[in-house]
Amino acid sequence: MRIYNNYIISLVLAFGAVNSILAAGGQEQLDVYFTVNIIAYLVISLLYVYFNPRARRVINTVGVVLFGGFLVIVAFKVMEVLGR
């Protein structure tokens, strides 16, 4: 199996496990799902450092976009806390 296939399989298994655990725990907030999935994506992407430069650049770009989404969620939560 190529490393790309292992990467995709790892992402699918991690996302499936994370979402199943959150659903079984009764979590109903979408931002929690998004945040935990982003963290899982970033951790798994850091483990697969042996991609060629082009694939690495694409994965880093996706990571930066997802991290930007994470920062938006954090900003909304901070505004919610400060607004109380």
OpenMM code with the backbone's topology and positions (N, CA, C; nanometers):
from openmm import Vec3, app, unit

residues = "MET ARG ILE TYR ASN ASN TYR ILE ILE SER LEU VAL LEU ALA PHE GLY ALA VAL ASN SER ILE LEU ALA ALA GLY GLY GLN GLU GLN LEU ASP VAL TYR PHE THR VAL ASN ILE ILE ALA TYR LEU VAL ILE SER LEU LEU TYR VAL TYR PHE ASN PRO ARG ALA ARG ARG VAL ILE ASN THR VAL GLY VAL VAL LEU PHE GLY GLY PHE LEU VAL ILE VAL ALA PHE LYS VAL MET GLU VAL LEU GLY ARG".split()
positions = [
    Vec3(0.0830, -0.1173, 0.0000),
    Vec3(0.0000, 0.0000, 0.0000),
    Vec3(0.0878, 0.1242, 0.0000),
    Vec3(0.0473, 0.2228, -0.0769),
    Vec3(0.1234, 0.3462, -0.0808),
    Vec3(0.0959, 0.4304, 0.0427),
    Vec3(0.1836, 0.5224, 0.0692),
    Vec3(0.1704, 0.6061, 0.1883),
    Vec3(0.0444, 0.6927, 0.1813),
    Vec3(0.0041, 0.7318, 0.0589),
    Vec3(-0.1170, 0.8124, 0.0449),
    Vec3(-0.2407, 0.7343, 0.0893),
    Vec3(-0.2437, 0.6065, 0.0539),
    Vec3(-0.3565, 0.5224, 0.0952),
    Vec3(-0.3601, 0.5071, 0.2474),
    Vec3(-0.2437, 0.4885, 0.3069),
    Vec3(-0.2368, 0.4797, 0.4535),
    Vec3(-0.2840, 0.6091, 0.5185),
    Vec3(-0.2481, 0.7198, 0.4587),
    Vec3(-0.2896, 0.8508, 0.5103),
    Vec3(-0.4411, 0.8651, 0.5068),
    Vec3(-0.5017, 0.8329, 0.3944),
    Vec3(-0.6474, 0.8438, 0.3800),
    Vec3(-0.7184, 0.7484, 0.4764),
    Vec3(-0.6695, 0.6263, 0.4864),
    Vec3(-0.7301, 0.5283, 0.5776),
    Vec3(-0.7187, 0.5758, 0.7222),
    Vec3(-0.6035, 0.6324, 0.7585),
    Vec3(-0.5854, 0.6844, 0.8937),
    Vec3(-0.6832, 0.7981, 0.9235),
    Vec3(-0.7020, 0.8874, 0.8268),
    Vec3(-0.7975, 0.9972, 0.8457),
    Vec3(-0.9395, 0.9455, 0.8617),
    Vec3(-0.9783, 0.8509, 0.7777),
    Vec3(-1.1139, 0.7962, 0.7840),
    Vec3(-1.1384, 0.7276, 0.9175),
    Vec3(-1.0433, 0.6465, 0.9613),
    Vec3(-1.0599, 0.5771, 1.0888),
    Vec3(-1.0627, 0.6736, 1.2070),
    Vec3(-0.9759, 0.7741, 1.2035),
    Vec3(-0.9720, 0.8712, 1.3133),
    Vec3(-1.1008, 0.9530, 1.3180),
    Vec3(-1.1475, 1.0006, 1.2031),
    Vec3(-1.2703, 1.0794, 1.2010),
    Vec3(-1.3897, 0.9950, 1.2430),
    Vec3(-1.3932, 0.8707, 1.1982),
    Vec3(-1.5025, 0.7822, 1.2382),
    Vec3(-1.5032, 0.7575, 1.3879),
    Vec3(-1.3856, 0.7329, 1.4442),
    Vec3(-1.3758, 0.7079, 1.5881),
    Vec3(-1.4115, 0.8327, 1.6683),
    Vec3(-1.3587, 0.9467, 1.6275),
    Vec3(-1.3854, 1.0722, 1.6993),
    Vec3(-1.5339, 1.1053, 1.6960),
    Vec3(-1.5939, 1.0976, 1.5779),
    Vec3(-1.7358, 1.1322, 1.5658),
    Vec3(-1.8245, 1.0332, 1.6395),
    Vec3(-1.7866, 0.9056, 1.6397),
    Vec3(-1.8646, 0.8058, 1.7132),
    Vec3(-1.8573, 0.8301, 1.8639),
    Vec3(-1.7396, 0.8623, 1.9118),
    Vec3(-1.7226, 0.8884, 2.0549),
    Vec3(-1.8005, 1.0131, 2.0965),
    Vec3(-1.7934, 1.1185, 2.0143),
    Vec3(-1.8669, 1.2402, 2.0476),
    Vec3(-2.0176, 1.2172, 2.0432),
    Vec3(-2.0639, 1.1412, 1.9447),
    Vec3(-2.2077, 1.1133, 1.9348),
    Vec3(-2.2543, 1.0261, 2.0509),
    Vec3(-2.1734, 0.9271, 2.0882),
    Vec3(-2.2098, 0.8404, 2.2005),
    Vec3(-2.2098, 0.9183, 2.3321),
    Vec3(-2.1262, 1.0212, 2.3394),
    Vec3(-2.1207, 1.1039, 2.4593),
    Vec3(-2.2327, 1.2062, 2.4666),
    Vec3(-2.3126, 1.2148, 2.3624),
    Vec3(-2.4259, 1.3060, 2.3644),
    Vec3(-2.3924, 1.4490, 2.3246),
    Vec3(-2.2799, 1.4684, 2.2598),
    Vec3(-2.2405, 1.6025, 2.2184),
    Vec3(-2.3315, 1.6498, 2.1054),
    Vec3(-2.3854, 1.7718, 2.1179),
    Vec3(-2.4771, 1.8240, 2.0182),
    Vec3(-2.4285, 1.9521, 1.9520),
    Vec3(-2.3127, 2.0026, 1.9936),
    Vec3(-2.2623, 2.1274, 1.9374),
    Vec3(-2.1711, 2.0988, 1.8185),
    Vec3(-2.2042, 2.1614, 1.7053),
    Vec3(-2.1295, 2.1382, 1.5828),
    Vec3(-1.9866, 2.1908, 1.5917),
    Vec3(-1.9648, 2.2978, 1.6658),
    Vec3(-1.8301, 2.3534, 1.6760),
    Vec3(-1.7349, 2.2590, 1.7487),
    Vec3(-1.7864, 2.1790, 1.8395),
    Vec3(-1.7016, 2.0812, 1.9082),
    Vec3(-1.6570, 1.9733, 1.8102),
    Vec3(-1.7498, 1.9244, 1.7285),
    Vec3(-1.7149, 1.8254, 1.6267),
    Vec3(-1.6089, 1.8815, 1.5317),
    Vec3(-1.6311, 2.0040, 1.4857),
    Vec3(-1.5386, 2.0670, 1.3919),
    Vec3(-1.4002, 2.0818, 1.4534),
    Vec3(-1.3944, 2.1289, 1.5762),
    Vec3(-1.2661, 2.1517, 1.6429),
    Vec3(-1.1898, 2.0212, 1.6651),
    Vec3(-1.2580, 1.9199, 1.7138),
    Vec3(-1.1904, 1.7922, 1.7401),
    Vec3(-1.1455, 1.7272, 1.6099),
    Vec3(-1.2255, 1.7384, 1.5051),
    Vec3(-1.1847, 1.6830, 1.3761),
    Vec3(-1.0655, 1.7578, 1.3178),
    Vec3(-1.0592, 1.8896, 1.3366),
    Vec3(-0.9439, 1.9660, 1.2902),
    Vec3(-0.8180, 1.9223, 1.3641),
    Vec3(-0.8285, 1.9061, 1.4934),
    Vec3(-0.7128, 1.8623, 1.5721),
    Vec3(-0.6659, 1.7242, 1.5260),
    Vec3(-0.7602, 1.6336, 1.5027),
    Vec3(-0.7240, 1.4994, 1.4533),
    Vec3(-0.6565, 1.5088, 1.3171),
    Vec3(-0.7093, 1.5940, 1.2284),
    Vec3(-0.6496, 1.6114, 1.0958),
    Vec3(-0.5063, 1.6632, 1.1065),
    Vec3(-0.4863, 1.7653, 1.1886),
    Vec3(-0.3529, 1.8244, 1.2008),
    Vec3(-0.2526, 1.7265, 1.2612),
    Vec3(-0.2954, 1.6487, 1.3602),
    Vec3(-0.2052, 1.5515, 1.4220),
    Vec3(-0.1671, 1.4420, 1.3223),
    Vec3(-0.2645, 1.3888, 1.2509),
    Vec3(-0.2359, 1.2826, 1.1545),
    Vec3(-0.1517, 1.3360, 1.0399),
    Vec3(-0.1774, 1.4583, 0.9970),
    Vec3(-0.0974, 1.5171, 0.8896),
    Vec3(0.0476, 1.5379, 0.9327),
    Vec3(0.0684, 1.5688, 1.0598),
    Vec3(0.2058, 1.5831, 1.1088),
    Vec3(0.2791, 1.4496, 1.1132),
    Vec3(0.2049, 1.3413, 1.1303),
    Vec3(0.2681, 1.2098, 1.1351),
    Vec3(0.3145, 1.1625, 0.9984),
    Vec3(0.2515, 1.2123, 0.8922),
    Vec3(0.2875, 1.1718, 0.7564),
    Vec3(0.3710, 1.2815, 0.6913),
    Vec3(0.4989, 1.2857, 0.7243),
    Vec3(0.5867, 1.3901, 0.6731),
    Vec3(0.6627, 1.3461, 0.5478),
    Vec3(0.6416, 1.2246, 0.5017),
    Vec3(0.7198, 1.1710, 0.3920),
    Vec3(0.6526, 1.1869, 0.2559),
    Vec3(0.5642, 1.2835, 0.2399),
    Vec3(0.5025, 1.3097, 0.1112),
    Vec3(0.5982, 1.3892, 0.0235),
    Vec3(0.5736, 1.3838, -0.1060),
    Vec3(0.6548, 1.4671, -0.1946),
    Vec3(0.6183, 1.6136, -0.1721),
    Vec3(0.7009, 1.7062, -0.2177),
    Vec3(0.6781, 1.8485, -0.1871),
    Vec3(0.5432, 1.9018, -0.2367),
    Vec3(0.4967, 1.8553, -0.3506),
    Vec3(0.3690, 1.9044, -0.4033),
    Vec3(0.2522, 1.8603, -0.3146),
    Vec3(0.2506, 1.7340, -0.2776),
    Vec3(0.1446, 1.6832, -0.1907),
    Vec3(0.1523, 1.7493, -0.0533),
    Vec3(0.2715, 1.7719, -0.0041),
    Vec3(0.2906, 1.8351, 0.1260),
    Vec3(0.2358, 1.9772, 0.1253),
    Vec3(0.2586, 2.0475, 0.0134),
    Vec3(0.2105, 2.1851, 0.0002),
    Vec3(0.0572, 2.1899, 0.0040),
    Vec3(-0.0068, 2.0956, -0.0642),
    Vec3(-0.1532, 2.0902, -0.0647),
    Vec3(-0.2060, 2.0585, 0.0753),
    Vec3(-0.1447, 1.9625, 0.1421),
    Vec3(-0.1881, 1.9261, 0.2775),
    Vec3(-0.1681, 2.0426, 0.3732),
    Vec3(-0.0590, 2.1152, 0.3590),
    Vec3(-0.0362, 2.2319, 0.4445),
    Vec3(-0.1387, 2.3418, 0.4169),
    Vec3(-0.1759, 2.3594, 0.2900),
    Vec3(-0.2764, 2.4596, 0.2553),
    Vec3(-0.4109, 2.4251, 0.3181),
    Vec3(-0.4506, 2.2996, 0.3094),
    Vec3(-0.5758, 2.2560, 0.3709),
    Vec3(-0.5685, 2.2761, 0.5225),
    Vec3(-0.4556, 2.2451, 0.5822),
    Vec3(-0.4372, 2.2643, 0.7257),
    Vec3(-0.4491, 2.4100, 0.7666),
    Vec3(-0.3941, 2.5000, 0.6864),
    Vec3(-0.4024, 2.6433, 0.7173),
    Vec3(-0.5472, 2.6915, 0.7087),
    Vec3(-0.6213, 2.6459, 0.6079),
    Vec3(-0.7623, 2.6854, 0.5943),
    Vec3(-0.8434, 2.6333, 0.7132),
    Vec3(-0.8218, 2.5079, 0.7503),
    Vec3(-0.8942, 2.4516, 0.8646),
    Vec3(-0.8558, 2.5206, 0.9947),
    Vec3(-0.7297, 2.5541, 1.0088),
    Vec3(-0.6863, 2.6259, 1.1285),
    Vec3(-0.7502, 2.7641, 1.1340),
    Vec3(-0.7679, 2.8274, 1.0186),
    Vec3(-0.8392, 2.9554, 1.0144),
    Vec3(-0.9825, 2.9406, 1.0630),
    Vec3(-1.0481, 2.8303, 1.0237),
    Vec3(-1.1832, 2.8022, 1.0738),
    Vec3(-1.1840, 2.7823, 1.2237),
    Vec3(-1.0833, 2.7148, 1.2735),
    Vec3(-1.0690, 2.6952, 1.4182),
    Vec3(-1.0550, 2.8295, 1.4897),
    Vec3(-0.9754, 2.9197, 1.4333),
    Vec3(-0.9580, 3.0515, 1.4950),
    Vec3(-1.0874, 3.1326, 1.4937),
    Vec3(-1.1681, 3.1160, 1.3894),
    Vec3(-1.2979, 3.1842, 1.3847),
    Vec3(-1.3874, 3.1336, 1.4973),
    Vec3(-1.3888, 3.0032, 1.5186),
    Vec3(-1.4694, 2.9457, 1.6272),
    Vec3(-1.4210, 2.9973, 1.7621),
    Vec3(-1.2905, 3.0028, 1.7810),
    Vec3(-1.2353, 3.0540, 1.9069),
    Vec3(-1.2739, 3.2006, 1.9254),
    Vec3(-1.2680, 3.2789, 1.8184),
    Vec3(-1.3053, 3.4209, 1.8284),
    Vec3(-1.4517, 3.4353, 1.8673),
    Vec3(-1.5401, 3.3539, 1.8082),
    Vec3(-1.6816, 3.3609, 1.8448),
    Vec3(-1.7034, 3.3220, 1.9904),
    Vec3(-1.6317, 3.2201, 2.0367),
    Vec3(-1.6469, 3.1781, 2.1769),
    Vec3(-1.5960, 3.2862, 2.2716),
    Vec3(-1.4870, 3.3522, 2.2364),
    Vec3(-1.4335, 3.4603, 2.3198),
    Vec3(-1.5327, 3.5769, 2.3246),
    Vec3(-1.5907, 3.6103, 2.2086),
    Vec3(-1.6905, 3.7179, 2.2075),
    Vec3(-1.8131, 3.6801, 2.2883),
    Vec3(-1.8512, 3.5521, 2.2862),
    Vec3(-1.9654, 3.5050, 2.3650),
    Vec3(-1.9369, 3.5181, 2.5143),
    Vec3(-1.8165, 3.4806, 2.5548),
    Vec3(-1.7787, 3.4886, 2.6960),
    Vec3(-1.7692, 3.6342, 2.7408),
    Vec3(-1.7111, 3.7197, 2.6591),
    Vec3(-1.6977, 3.8605, 2.6960),
    Vec3(-1.8306, 3.9341, 2.6923),
    Vec3(-1.9265, 3.8845, 2.6135),
    Vec3(-2.0562, 3.9485, 2.6032),
    Vec3(-2.1477, 3.9198, 2.7205),
    Vec3(-2.1151, 3.8230, 2.8006),
    Vec3(-2.2014, 3.7862, 2.9139),
    Vec3(-2.1901, 3.8839, 3.0258),
] * unit.nanometer
topology = app.Topology()
chain = topology.addChain("A")
for resn in residues:
    res = topology.addResidue(resn, chain)
    for name in ("N", "CA", "C"):
        topology.addAtom(name, app.Element.getBySymbol(name[0]), res)
